[in-house]
Amino acid sequence: MLTSVNNLATDQVAATDVRFDENTLYISLSDGRVIGLPLDRIDWLAWLAVASPEQKANWSFEPGGYAIYWNDLDDGIEVCHILTTESLA
């Protein structure tokens, strides 16, 4: 269970950059962290694992950087979800 302090911390963190290296998605955050997500090991990212390089490259930030959206794939990722360990299982 997340506490209000944790919720406050995740609400204030925004995505600042996105890049791919082979089958890993790297998301740079406004607090200096870089989160690496192995696409083939996280079930809820299967839609991104099978995307073409062109589709993966066509992303944008939602206002404020709270989420990353892939228009071609009609799906996205919210920063608060990648910062909770429950969502990475």
Secondary structure, 3 states (H helix, E strand, C coil): CCCHHHHHHHHCCCEEEEEEECCEEEEEECCCCEEEEEHHHCHHHHHHHCCCHHHHHCEEECHHHCEEEEHHHCEEEEHHHHCCHHHHC
